[in-house]
């Protein structure tokens, strides 16, 4: 830290000049002029105006605040490096992410506001852009970056399924579908297409509907399965209400797709309904 020199003093004495004898003297300079009233022509020392003092104090306070949250950031990063995500609460993980997106602000209030608005970390990442930007401190660029993180996480989960025997990795299937659909504001009808070894060939959203309905056409489902040479499929759709309980329409539609696909050698393994509160399997419930 650079020390501040008192006004009116330098190496040559109170007035910044002085004769040669004063310059060569080993005695301490006389500091009385620092405390004296400034008189024209007598000294270069000056008093700060009240408003200047206030501004200086404000700047010092700003520096202190900056040092405070930068120190907090360093401590949070260290905790994450040493203990991983288990060492941090959800708001701290989100705060840690926001450090990169908002470099010169205290991000803890923003992280807590996002969680208060949407309920959980997955719901924050699953929220649509226009709702994210309604939270104070979140602009378009921050919202886009949050959605980018969600997309990367989704792609990672999909990568874990690609080419693997899906029925032997059922928990991964559920985790993937929840990440993809649980927090969507509208219903989506998704199909996982499998080969004869039940490995994932493709994952496609066939239809997107309203908050409580998605039109599904069994003929289109079977047609796409044939195009991909799939021998089995898993049907998935979400309930934006959060409750994954299947409706009568869900059950009837599933049975119709089964009846359409069976003569063509295509097996419907299950129909999974995803909600914020969990998931439901029509096969597990013995409804198909």
GIURCOR-V186443 format. One line per field, one symbol per residue. ss: DSSP state (H for helix, E for strand, - for the rest). psi: psi as a letter, one per 20 degrees, with the letter a starting at -180 (. if undefined). burial: + if it has 16 or more other ideal C-beta (glycine too) atoms within 10 Angstrom, else -. A space follows every 10 residues. Layout:
BEGIN
ss->???
psi->???
burial->???
END
This chain:
BEGIN
ss->---------E --E------H HHHH------ -HHHH----- ---------H HHHHHHHHHH HHHHHHHHHH HHHHHHHHHH HHHHHHH--H HHHHHHHHHH H------HHH HHHHHHHH-- HHHHHH--HH HH-------H HHHHHHHHHH HHHHHHHHHH HE--EHHH-H HHHHHHHHHH H------EEE EEEE----EE EEEEEEEE-- -------HHH HHHHHHH--- -EEEEEEE-- -------HHH HHHHHHHHHH HH----EEEE EEEEE--EEE E-------
psi->ppqppqpipa hjahjjdrrh hhhiqiqqqo jhhhiqqppp ihqiqqqpqg hhgggghghg hggggghghh hggghggghg hhiahhiqrg hhghghghgh hnhkqoighg ghhghhgihr ghhghiqqgh hgiippioag hggghghggg hggghghhhh hpiqogiilh hhgggghghh ihjqiqqqoq popqaijkqp gqoqohqpca ijppppohgh ghghgghjkq iqqpqprqoh hhojpqrhhg gggghghghh hgijkppohr oppprhjbrp phghjki.
burial->-------++- --+++----- --------+- --+------- --+-+----- ---------- ---------- --+--+---+ -------+-+ +++++++++- ++---+++-+ +--++-++-- ++-++++--- -++-+-++-- -++--++--+ ---+--+--- +--+-+--+- --++-+++++ ++++--++++ +++++--+++ +-+--++--- ---+-+-+-- ++-++----+ ++++++++++ ---+-+---+ --+++-++-+ +----+-+++ ++++++--++ ++-----+
END
